[in-house]
Amino acid sequence: MDTYATLVLAGLVLVLFLVVRMTKGERRQAPGPFALPVIGNMHQVNKHAPFKTFMEWSKQYGPVITVYLGLQRVVVLVGYETVKEALVDQAEDFSGRAPAPFAYKATKGFGLLISNGERWRQLRRFTLTTLRDFGMGRKKMESWIQEESKHLVDLLRENQPAPFDPTFFLSRAVSNVICALVFGQRFSYKDAQLLKLLQIISGILKFNSTPRGQLYNIFPRLMDYLPGQHHAIFREVNELRKFSTEKIREHQETLNPDDPRDYIDCFLMRLNEVEKNLVSTEFHHENLTATVLNLFLAGTETTSSTMRYTMMLLIKYPDIQEKMQKEIDNVIGQTRSPTMEDRKSLPFTNAVIHEAQRFLDLVPLNVPHYATKDISFKGYIIPKDTVVIPLLHSVLKSVDQWDNPWTFNPNHFLDHNGNFKLNPAFIPFSSGKRACVGESLARMELFLFLVTLLQHFTFSSPGGPESVDISPEFSSLGNIPRRYQLIAAPR
């Protein structure tokens, strides 16, 4: 047999193997579009907004869909009832986290974000307990945010009346809150290193929301050999790792076990205890470095992006901004710092903040879950090693859950008497065992920062409301708000 015939035969055998692999057990698996060998359904997916393709397929195949992104089997869960059944009613079954290639390479597989099993349980329990001990969701944290809000107001006063891009004004304030918890310090807004790190974090989220970022997560081994932006992004990830490693080293040199200052101190104390007793646990330097990275990234970019988008909506709809300011003036005034206790007396303001989160739909695909075993769900079998996407977009933009999901309307969170009303389909932080560990902190930051800013400033667009484009710049892993200019006029 000549070489050409051998190659053809080998190719046919490979194709047959892949087809058999991808269709094996289809009778019990959820339905979905026909997938091609090697590339799967990639050629059919909207590369700029994959969740839109999944929504279209759900009309044909139902709320549980099997698709293939490359060779990776993916089950997409669509609709509030389906997502709730998975994440809440079968929480343990769906508590696995997919080993996303980008995140895996960035953290070397360690840390809280993409871990599973005993590692995840130990790190999550420790992280929640430690952050709460240092004030997350409590009065102590409220005081920190109030103080940081004053610094932010001072910064904006220095900058007015010139138009400015609020991106890194807001992220510096938000990052200082998580820095206080994790590193035990806040940074000056003029700190060049902090600004560089925030620019890196912003770039990482943007990259993962581009078609090239999606491609890396589907074909990581191939992409590692090809030129492209991803190599520069990973070099910047290493800059973040160096920063975290240096902070950990500083903490080791100044650690006082009788007076822990922050998350790193508490982790080091647990680590030292483990080493002294020669016990094998997940408390080691690799997990500390990766978890610090997880907290720094997630605790900065998601909240600051949501704040930035909320302010964009307020300059797009100045009547809503004015109504919020009147409510705030009547309840708090313009001099007293807001507290979380004020939230119940500010139903319209609270509704606007919730509606901004719903309308932004920051993480439409959710952070993917993973079947760590075969899962029986709604009459189907989800095989072990399947990536599971509980589509948050299908919940936050559901016509069954919201009167007009494609319109920004604070009335989605108000009853007929103007009182605040929470919709159970409001799950921007996801739900179940893998819900965001910093949810209570993010809620507190959004409320206190935004109310403080509206006490002191009226915001507008240099080009007027009509010039403001509230559609996302990128829509994939995240709906990334566009950059814009605003004017902060002191009140």
Secondary structure, DSSP 8 states (H G I E B T S, - for coil): --HHHHHHHHHHHHHHHHHHHHHTTTTTS------BTTTBTGGGS-TT-HHHHHHHHHHHH-SEEEEEETTEEEEEE-SHHHHHIIIIITTTTT-EE---HHHHHHHTT-SSSS--HHHHHHHHHHHHHHHHHTTTTSHHHHHHHHHHHHHHHHHHHHHTTS-B--HHHHHHHHHHHHHHHHTS----TT-HHHHHHHHHHHHHHHHHTSHHHHHHHHSHHHHHTS-SHHHHHHHHHHHHHHHHHHHHHHHHHH--TTS--SHHHHHHHHHHHHHHHT---S-SHHHHHHHHHHHHHHHHHHHHHHHHHHHHHHHH-HHHHHHHHHHHHHHTTTTS---GGGGGG-HHHHHHHHHHHHHH-S-TT-S-EE-SS-EEETTEEE-TT-EEEE-HHHHHT-TTTSSSTTS--GGGGB-TTS-B---TT--TT--GGGS-TTHHHHHHHHHHHHHHHHHHEEEE-TT-GGG---S-SEESSSEE-----BEEEE-
